């Protein structure tokens, strides 16, 4: 048998094996590891997680409003990110806490998005500011969480504001890192 013929035969046998295995079925039902058939409904009983959105209550709304120069803060979204509208100046405030977030990856992502970053320290924790050059009135501050992961505060005023754009998110970070509420 020639070398070409052997290769062709091997290729045909290989294709036949792939086709035969693709036609196989496996008996049973898929179940997540540690589960039992019929026990995983896909529904989560959220009453078992009484602190599910507690990170959005880490600071009272009045404290958030005062820290950014407003009089009232109205929460408008609780979820992966917590958001408030601060009045009367119309300042948007966003907070997130990624329990498994990576500080260095967050900084690299900000830089990849074109934001300028500056290393700072807030309450003895490593932190950095992030600014979008196209929106100089907006600033975010990310710090390592003492409990693990990262905290980030973003403050976005409508229109230009006087002073340092990062002063308000730094103040919010100080408050959360000292446990003030």
TIZATI-58670 format. One record per residue (C-alpha): residue number from 1; x, y, z. Coordinates in steps of 0.001 Angstrom, whole numbers. Example, Ala and Ser with C-alpha at 12.3 -4.5 7.8 and 13.67 -1.06 7.14 Angstrom:
BEGIN
resi c1 c2 c3
1 12300 -4500 7800 $
2 13670 -1060 7140 $
END
This chain:
BEGIN
resi c1 c2 c3
1 0 0 0 $
2 1405 3373 -931 $
3 1888 6185 1510 $
4 -869 8249 -117 $
5 -3261 5310 23 $
6 -2500 4759 3750 $
7 -3150 8413 4529 $
8 -6404 8381 2595 $
9 -7526 5205 4378 $
10 -6632 6698 7769 $
11 -8515 9892 6942 $
12 -11626 7956 5875 $
13 -11488 5825 9033 $
14 -11042 8961 11163 $
15 -14042 10646 9559 $
16 -16097 7493 10043 $
17 -15182 7430 13754 $
18 -16165 11096 14176 $
19 -19468 10543 12365 $
20 -20231 7459 14452 $
21 -19540 9264 17727 $
22 -21673 12244 16703 $
23 -24621 9897 16270 $
24 -24283 8514 19809 $
25 -26787 9323 22526 $
26 -26358 9142 26241 $
27 -29124 7895 28470 $
28 -30208 9974 31455 $
29 -30830 13611 32272 $
30 -28256 16365 32715 $
31 -27882 17373 36363 $
32 -25487 19832 37936 $
33 -22794 18306 40092 $
34 -24146 17366 43516 $
35 -27771 17689 42380 $
36 -30454 15077 41862 $
37 -32761 14559 38885 $
38 -35832 16790 39231 $
39 -34459 18779 42164 $
40 -32999 21721 40208 $
41 -35915 23897 39085 $
42 -33784 26898 38139 $
43 -35720 29113 40547 $
44 -33835 30837 43342 $
45 -35603 31444 46632 $
46 -34371 34971 47263 $
47 -35895 35003 50741 $
48 -32913 32858 51725 $
49 -30629 35783 50839 $
50 -31802 38540 53147 $
51 -28727 40683 52400 $
52 -28853 40177 48630 $
53 -28719 43900 47838 $
54 -27109 45076 51075 $
55 -24175 46547 49170 $
56 -26555 49191 47822 $
57 -27317 50219 51399 $
58 -23710 50515 52483 $
59 -24182 54282 52834 $
60 -27485 56043 53512 $
61 -28862 58139 50655 $
62 -28546 61316 52742 $
63 -24825 60634 53275 $
64 -24302 60095 49549 $
65 -26136 63350 48749 $
66 -24099 65351 51252 $
67 -20782 63869 50051 $
68 -21373 64992 46463 $
69 -22824 68416 47331 $
70 -26541 67712 47009 $
71 -29499 67736 49361 $
72 -31271 64468 48492 $
73 -30342 61232 46761 $
74 -32959 59011 45184 $
75 -32000 55442 44399 $
76 -32968 54477 40881 $
77 -31368 51060 40458 $
78 -30236 48308 42792 $
79 -28455 45364 41219 $
80 -24926 44646 40071 $
81 -24450 48408 40144 $
82 -26176 50690 42620 $
83 -27292 54075 41295 $
84 -28622 57303 42757 $
85 -29695 60653 41338 $
86 -28614 63482 43612 $
87 -30690 66638 43574 $
88 -31038 69553 43072 $
89 -27846 69663 40951 $
90 -28638 66416 39026 $
91 -25550 64383 39828 $
92 -25531 60673 38992 $
93 -23724 58438 41476 $
94 -22877 54794 40823 $
95 -21375 52252 43223 $
96 -20302 48688 42625 $
97 -18617 46081 44732 $
98 -17186 43148 42875 $
99 -16374 40632 45604 $
100 -14008 38753 43283 $
101 -12916 41801 41266 $
102 -9264 42202 40418 $
103 -7764 45617 41114 $
104 -5095 45412 38420 $
105 -7516 44117 35798 $
106 -9930 46960 36586 $
107 -7140 49488 36125 $
108 -5973 47884 32866 $
109 -9559 47931 31585 $
110 -9931 51633 32386 $
111 -6713 52383 30533 $
112 -7781 50205 27600 $
113 -10988 52265 27397 $
114 -8876 55403 27079 $
115 -9354 56681 30632 $
116 -6470 58329 32422 $
117 -5654 56749 35771 $
118 -3748 58027 38772 $
119 -2600 55975 41755 $
120 -3843 57301 45088 $
121 -4347 56000 48612 $
122 -7691 56225 50386 $
123 -7766 55338 54091 $
124 -4477 53439 53619 $
125 -5963 51316 50820 $
126 -4475 51223 47324 $
127 -6785 53076 44955 $
128 -6806 54849 41620 $
129 -8825 57533 39929 $
130 -10127 57109 36417 $
131 -11177 59922 34132 $
132 -12523 60072 30619 $
133 -10668 62900 28832 $
134 -13824 63609 26811 $
135 -15827 64229 30019 $
136 -13603 66120 32470 $
137 -16365 66613 35074 $
138 -16730 62835 35564 $
139 -14502 60763 37843 $
140 -14424 57238 39180 $
141 -12401 55907 42097 $
142 -11599 52235 42554 $
143 -10061 50796 45723 $
144 -9283 47400 47112 $
145 -11995 46241 49469 $
146 -10737 45163 52899 $
147 -13081 42159 52651 $
148 -11758 41212 49194 $
149 -12485 42377 45702 $
150 -12890 46000 44704 $
151 -15157 48979 45335 $
152 -15802 51629 42680 $
153 -17635 54956 43000 $
154 -18481 57056 39920 $
155 -19771 60608 40164 $
156 -21213 62175 37004 $
157 -22600 65699 37323 $
158 -24799 67054 34588 $
159 -22718 69846 33070 $
160 -19471 71285 34339 $
161 -18712 71555 38031 $
162 -16180 73761 39772 $
163 -13282 72116 41570 $
164 -11721 68664 41455 $
165 -13983 66127 39751 $
166 -12511 63327 41861 $
167 -13147 64972 45252 $
168 -16679 63547 45597 $
169 -15888 59906 44675 $
170 -12807 60026 46919 $
171 -15025 61275 49780 $
172 -17511 58444 49166 $
173 -14643 55936 49143 $
174 -13327 57354 52433 $
175 -16780 56935 53973 $
176 -17194 53354 52863 $
177 -13668 52324 53878 $
178 -14154 53748 57387 $
179 -17556 52085 57738 $
180 -19330 55407 58129 $
181 -23076 55335 57731 $
END
